Amino acid sequence: MIKWAKVLSTSALGTAIAFSSITTSHAAEMRTAKAETTEHVSISQAQAKGIALQDCDGTVTSTEFKQESSVYVITIVTNNLERRIVEVSASTGKVVKKQEVKLWTQNQVKEFVSKHYKGAIQSIIFNKEMLEYKVIVVDGKVEYTLTVDGLTGKVIHENKKELQLMPEQKIKETAVKQYSGYVYSLEFKEATSQYIAVILKDGTQYTVTLDAFTGKVVNTSQQEVKLLTRQDAEDLALATYAGKVKMVEYDQNTAIFTVKIIKGNTEYTVRIDAVLGKITYVKQDKLQPLTENAVKVLALKHQEGKVEHIELTTENSITVYVVTMVSGSKQQMLKFDAYTGQECS
């Protein structure tokens, strides 16, 4: 029994020695393989990208390392809209393969979309990473957002939505932002779904056509204009309603002069378009004559002394107050327009 045990012990020992030898050998092989793999990859990913971009201007959209062939596969979208796939050896840095595919140009996409969709193309944006075009088309009240494959030119996604008319105030803000003037007039054309804005700036009149749904400028024209001056507006008002000018105001946001004229016991409010040079509005208001106390205050501002007598009368179709002033031994007579308070000769 003891001898048999020894035999078994010896056998087990041989097996252990053999297993140990195999394990050591395998580990050595693994280390050798790892070393060989490390030796094969002497070019970094960044270096490979630089090598791939040496003979073209573009953007790297993806990089992949293929371990079985020890190459970097780099995809580039060139500035000339070519899709270039370059394989760079990870050990030598040499280009081992190159493949080029022409992408659809923006003009080709425009032409294709225009054939299949009515309306105006608002924008086209190219996504280099996805190799896709995003196209926005507006057809009346409908806006299409399209995704177009840059390799095939096919529409791979379509989103459709109903648009709402932009408010007039928003259209005005859009127009003014571009021309830094003020909106003289704004008109909506239902037949074409467009706004026509007339903008004034430094003697120049811009006629701007904007899409009523997007606010995008469709067309612009300009011409020089001569606006009325303050004196021009006053002269025009007086030529129509002779009297005394009480006030002249100008609103540049509407290019309108407002002139107030008093004639007899009537006040005329006259509005004049500074662009057209025409009276566009007239309002008449009956006035009440100034009170005697108000006239007395006016008289004392004009002349020192004492107010002896005040009389309301009409002279040459003008209603006036006649005020008799006494200063010492001197007596003086003043006349004031009964409605404006202006001194009359």
C-alpha positions as CSV (number, residue, x, y, z in Angstrom):
1,M,0.0,0.0,0.0
2,I,2.8,2.4,0.8
3,K,4.7,1.7,-2.5
4,W,1.5,2.2,-4.5
5,A,0.9,5.5,-2.9
6,K,4.4,6.6,-3.8
7,V,3.8,5.7,-7.4
8,L,0.6,7.7,-7.5
9,S,2.4,10.6,-5.9
10,T,5.2,10.5,-8.4
11,S,2.6,10.4,-11.3
12,A,0.7,13.4,-9.9
13,L,4.0,15.3,-9.6
14,G,4.8,14.7,-13.2
15,T,1.3,15.9,-14.2
16,A,1.8,19.1,-12.2
17,I,5.1,19.7,-13.7
18,A,3.7,19.2,-17.2
19,F,0.8,21.6,-16.5
20,S,3.1,24.2,-15.1
21,S,5.2,24.0,-18.3
22,I,2.1,24.5,-20.5
23,T,0.8,27.4,-18.5
24,T,4.2,29.1,-18.6
25,S,4.5,28.6,-22.4
26,H,1.0,30.0,-23.0
27,A,1.7,33.1,-20.9
28,A,4.8,33.6,-23.0
29,E,2.9,33.3,-26.2
30,M,0.3,35.8,-24.9
31,R,3.0,38.3,-24.0
32,T,4.5,37.8,-27.4
33,A,1.2,38.4,-29.2
34,K,0.5,41.5,-27.1
35,A,3.9,42.8,-27.9
36,E,3.4,42.2,-31.6
37,T,0.0,44.0,-31.5
38,T,1.5,46.9,-29.7
39,E,4.3,47.1,-32.2
40,H,1.8,47.1,-35.1
41,V,0.0,50.3,-33.6
42,S,2.6,53.0,-33.8
43,I,0.3,55.7,-35.2
44,S,-2.3,57.4,-32.9
45,Q,-5.8,58.2,-34.0
46,A,-5.0,62.0,-34.1
47,Q,-2.0,61.3,-36.4
48,A,-4.2,59.2,-38.6
49,K,-6.7,62.0,-38.9
50,G,-4.0,64.4,-39.9
51,I,-2.7,62.0,-42.5
52,A,-6.2,61.5,-44.0
53,L,-6.7,65.3,-44.2
54,Q,-3.3,66.0,-45.9
55,D,-4.6,66.3,-49.4
56,C,-8.1,67.7,-48.8
57,D,-9.9,70.4,-46.8
58,G,-12.8,69.0,-44.9
59,T,-14.3,67.7,-41.6
60,V,-13.7,64.3,-40.1
61,T,-17.1,62.9,-39.2
62,S,-16.1,59.5,-37.9
63,T,-13.0,57.4,-37.0
64,E,-12.9,53.6,-36.6
65,F,-10.0,51.3,-35.8
66,K,-10.1,47.8,-37.4
67,Q,-7.9,45.6,-35.2
68,E,-7.8,42.6,-37.6
69,S,-6.2,44.6,-40.4
70,S,-4.6,47.2,-38.0
71,V,-6.0,50.2,-40.0
72,Y,-7.9,53.4,-39.1
73,V,-11.0,54.0,-41.2
74,I,-11.6,57.7,-41.4
75,T,-14.7,59.3,-42.9
76,I,-14.3,62.9,-44.2
77,V,-16.8,65.4,-45.7
78,T,-14.7,67.7,-47.9
79,N,-15.4,71.4,-48.5
80,N,-16.4,70.4,-52.0
81,L,-19.1,68.2,-50.6
82,E,-17.4,64.8,-51.2
83,R,-17.7,61.9,-48.8
84,R,-14.2,60.5,-48.6
85,I,-13.3,57.2,-46.7
86,V,-9.6,56.9,-46.0
87,E,-7.9,53.8,-44.5
88,V,-4.6,54.6,-42.8
89,S,-2.2,51.9,-41.6
90,A,-1.8,52.0,-37.8
91,S,1.8,50.7,-38.1
92,T,3.2,52.7,-41.1
93,G,0.9,55.7,-41.3
94,K,0.5,55.1,-45.0
95,V,-2.9,55.5,-46.8
96,V,-3.8,52.0,-47.9
97,K,-7.2,52.7,-49.4
98,K,-9.2,55.7,-50.4
99,Q,-12.8,55.9,-51.6
100,E,-14.7,59.0,-52.7
101,V,-18.4,59.5,-53.2
102,K,-19.9,62.8,-54.5
103,L,-22.6,64.3,-52.2
104,W,-25.6,66.2,-53.5
105,T,-24.8,69.9,-53.7
106,Q,-27.2,72.6,-52.3
107,N,-28.2,73.6,-55.8
108,Q,-29.1,70.0,-56.7
109,V,-31.2,69.7,-53.5
110,K,-33.0,73.0,-54.3
111,E,-33.8,71.8,-57.8
112,F,-35.1,68.4,-56.5
113,V,-37.2,70.0,-53.7
114,S,-38.6,72.7,-56.0
115,K,-39.9,70.0,-58.4
116,H,-41.7,68.1,-55.7
117,Y,-42.9,70.9,-53.4
118,K,-44.7,74.1,-54.3
119,G,-43.8,77.3,-52.5
120,A,-40.6,79.1,-51.5
121,I,-37.5,77.5,-50.0
122,Q,-36.8,79.4,-46.8
123,S,-33.5,77.8,-45.8
124,I,-31.1,74.9,-46.5
125,I,-28.7,73.6,-43.8
126,F,-26.2,70.8,-44.3
127,N,-25.3,68.5,-41.4
128,K,-21.8,67.1,-42.1
129,E,-22.0,64.4,-39.4
130,M,-25.4,63.0,-40.5
131,L,-24.7,63.8,-44.2
132,E,-28.2,65.3,-44.4
133,Y,-29.8,68.5,-45.6
134,K,-32.5,70.2,-43.6
135,V,-34.8,72.1,-45.9
136,I,-37.7,74.4,-44.9
137,V,-40.3,75.2,-47.6
138,V,-43.3,77.5,-47.1
139,D,-46.3,77.0,-49.4
140,G,-49.0,79.5,-48.4
141,K,-50.1,78.6,-45.0
142,V,-48.1,75.4,-44.8
143,E,-44.5,74.9,-43.7
144,Y,-42.6,71.8,-44.7
145,T,-39.5,70.7,-42.8
146,L,-37.6,68.2,-44.9
147,T,-34.7,65.9,-44.2
148,V,-32.9,65.1,-47.4
149,D,-30.2,62.3,-47.7
150,G,-27.0,63.9,-48.9
151,L,-25.9,60.8,-50.7
152,T,-29.1,59.9,-52.6
153,G,-31.0,63.2,-52.6
154,K,-34.1,61.4,-51.3
155,V,-36.5,62.9,-48.8
156,I,-36.2,60.6,-45.7
157,H,-38.4,62.7,-43.4
158,E,-41.1,65.3,-43.8
159,N,-42.8,67.4,-41.2
160,K,-45.8,69.5,-42.1
161,K,-47.4,72.2,-40.1
162,E,-50.0,75.0,-40.5
163,L,-48.7,78.5,-40.1
164,Q,-50.4,81.5,-38.5
165,L,-50.4,85.1,-39.9
166,M,-47.8,87.2,-38.1
167,P,-49.3,90.1,-36.2
168,E,-48.9,93.6,-37.7
169,Q,-46.7,94.8,-34.8
170,K,-44.3,91.8,-35.3
171,I,-44.1,92.6,-39.0
172,K,-43.3,96.3,-38.2
173,E,-40.6,95.2,-35.8
174,T,-39.1,92.9,-38.4
175,A,-39.1,95.6,-41.1
176,V,-37.7,98.4,-38.8
177,K,-35.0,96.0,-37.5
178,Q,-33.6,95.7,-41.1
179,Y,-33.9,99.3,-42.2
180,S,-33.6,101.3,-38.9
181,G,-36.3,103.7,-40.0
182,Y,-40.0,104.1,-39.1
183,V,-43.0,102.4,-40.7
184,Y,-45.0,105.0,-42.6
185,S,-47.6,102.6,-43.7
186,L,-48.4,98.9,-43.6
187,E,-50.9,97.1,-45.9
188,F,-51.9,93.4,-46.0
189,K,-52.4,91.7,-49.4
190,E,-54.7,88.8,-48.8
191,A,-54.4,87.5,-52.4
192,T,-50.6,86.9,-52.0
193,S,-50.5,86.6,-48.2
194,Q,-48.0,89.4,-48.0
195,Y,-47.5,92.7,-46.1
196,I,-46.4,95.8,-47.9
197,A,-44.5,98.1,-45.6
198,V,-43.4,101.6,-46.5
199,I,-40.4,102.7,-44.3
200,L,-38.9,106.2,-44.2
201,K,-35.3,106.8,-43.3
202,D,-33.3,110.0,-43.9
203,G,-35.2,111.1,-46.9
204,T,-35.4,107.6,-48.4
205,Q,-38.6,105.7,-48.8
206,Y,-38.3,101.8,-48.8
207,T,-41.1,99.7,-50.0
208,V,-40.7,96.3,-48.5
209,T,-42.7,93.2,-49.3
210,L,-42.8,90.6,-46.5
211,D,-44.2,87.1,-46.3
212,A,-47.2,87.3,-43.9
213,F,-46.5,84.0,-42.3
214,T,-42.8,84.0,-41.9
215,G,-41.9,87.7,-41.9
216,K,-39.2,87.0,-44.5
217,V,-38.4,89.9,-46.9
218,V,-39.6,89.0,-50.4
219,N,-38.8,92.2,-52.3
220,T,-37.4,95.7,-51.6
221,S,-37.4,98.9,-53.6
222,Q,-36.4,102.4,-52.7
223,Q,-36.7,106.0,-53.8
224,E,-35.7,109.4,-52.6
225,V,-38.5,111.5,-51.1
226,K,-38.7,115.2,-50.0
227,L,-40.7,115.6,-46.8
228,L,-42.5,118.8,-45.9
229,T,-40.8,121.0,-43.4
230,R,-42.6,122.5,-40.4
231,Q,-42.9,125.8,-42.2
232,D,-44.3,124.0,-45.3
233,A,-47.0,122.4,-43.1
234,E,-47.9,125.7,-41.5
235,D,-48.1,127.5,-44.8
236,L,-50.3,124.8,-46.3
237,A,-52.7,124.9,-43.3
238,L,-53.0,128.7,-43.3
239,A,-53.6,128.7,-47.1
240,T,-56.7,126.6,-46.5
241,Y,-57.9,127.9,-43.1
242,A,-56.6,131.5,-42.7
243,G,-56.3,132.5,-39.0
244,K,-53.7,132.4,-36.3
245,V,-51.5,129.4,-35.7
246,K,-51.7,128.1,-32.2
247,M,-49.5,125.0,-32.5
248,V,-47.5,122.9,-34.9
249,E,-46.4,119.3,-34.0
250,Y,-44.7,116.5,-36.0
251,D,-45.0,112.8,-35.4
252,Q,-42.2,111.0,-37.2
253,N,-43.7,107.6,-36.6
254,T,-46.5,108.5,-38.9
255,A,-44.9,111.4,-40.9
256,I,-47.9,113.6,-39.9
257,F,-47.9,117.3,-39.0
258,T,-50.7,118.5,-36.7
259,V,-51.4,122.2,-37.1
260,K,-54.0,124.0,-34.8
261,I,-55.4,127.3,-36.2
262,I,-57.9,129.6,-34.5
263,K,-60.1,131.7,-36.7
264,G,-62.9,133.7,-35.0
265,N,-64.5,131.4,-32.4
266,T,-63.4,128.2,-34.2
267,E,-60.3,126.1,-33.7
268,Y,-59.2,124.0,-36.7
269,T,-57.1,120.9,-36.1
270,V,-55.4,120.1,-39.4
271,R,-53.4,117.0,-40.1
272,I,-51.0,117.0,-43.0
273,D,-49.1,114.1,-44.6
274,A,-45.4,115.1,-44.8
275,V,-44.8,112.6,-47.6
276,L,-47.8,113.3,-49.8
277,G,-47.9,117.0,-48.9
278,K,-51.7,116.9,-48.5
279,I,-54.2,117.7,-45.8
280,T,-55.6,114.3,-44.6
281,Y,-57.9,115.4,-41.7
282,V,-59.6,118.5,-40.4
283,K,-61.6,118.9,-37.1
284,Q,-63.5,122.0,-36.1
285,D,-64.2,123.0,-32.4
286,K,-66.2,126.0,-31.2
287,L,-64.3,128.0,-28.7
288,Q,-65.4,130.0,-25.7
289,P,-63.9,133.5,-25.3
290,L,-61.4,134.0,-22.5
291,T,-62.7,135.3,-19.2
292,E,-62.3,138.9,-18.2
293,N,-60.0,137.9,-15.4
294,A,-57.8,136.0,-17.8
295,V,-57.6,139.1,-20.0
296,K,-56.9,141.3,-17.0
297,V,-53.9,139.1,-16.2
298,L,-52.7,139.4,-19.8
299,A,-53.0,143.1,-19.8
300,L,-51.0,143.6,-16.6
301,K,-48.2,141.4,-18.1
302,H,-48.0,143.8,-21.1
303,Q,-48.4,147.1,-19.3
304,E,-47.9,148.3,-15.7
305,G,-50.8,150.2,-14.2
306,K,-54.4,149.7,-13.4
307,V,-57.1,148.0,-15.5
308,E,-59.9,150.6,-15.7
309,H,-62.2,149.0,-18.2
310,I,-62.6,145.8,-20.3
311,E,-65.0,145.5,-23.3
312,L,-65.7,142.6,-25.6
313,T,-66.3,143.7,-29.2
314,T,-65.8,142.7,-32.9
315,E,-63.4,144.5,-35.2
316,N,-62.8,143.4,-38.8
317,S,-64.6,140.1,-38.1
318,I,-62.3,139.4,-35.2
319,T,-63.7,139.1,-31.6
320,V,-61.4,141.1,-29.3
321,Y,-61.2,142.4,-25.8
322,V,-60.5,146.1,-25.5
323,V,-58.7,146.9,-22.2
324,T,-58.3,150.5,-20.9
325,M,-55.2,150.8,-18.8
326,V,-54.3,153.8,-16.5
327,S,-50.8,154.5,-15.3
328,G,-50.5,157.8,-13.4
329,S,-51.9,160.5,-15.6
330,K,-51.5,158.3,-18.8
331,Q,-54.3,156.2,-20.3
332,Q,-53.6,153.4,-22.7
333,M,-55.8,151.0,-24.7
334,L,-54.8,147.4,-25.4
335,K,-56.5,144.8,-27.6
336,F,-56.4,141.0,-27.3
337,D,-57.9,138.3,-29.4
338,A,-60.8,137.0,-27.3
339,Y,-60.0,133.4,-28.1
340,T,-56.2,133.1,-28.4
341,G,-55.2,135.9,-26.0
342,Q,-52.8,137.3,-28.6
343,E,-52.3,141.0,-28.6
344,C,-53.9,142.8,-31.6
345,S,-52.6,146.0,-33.2
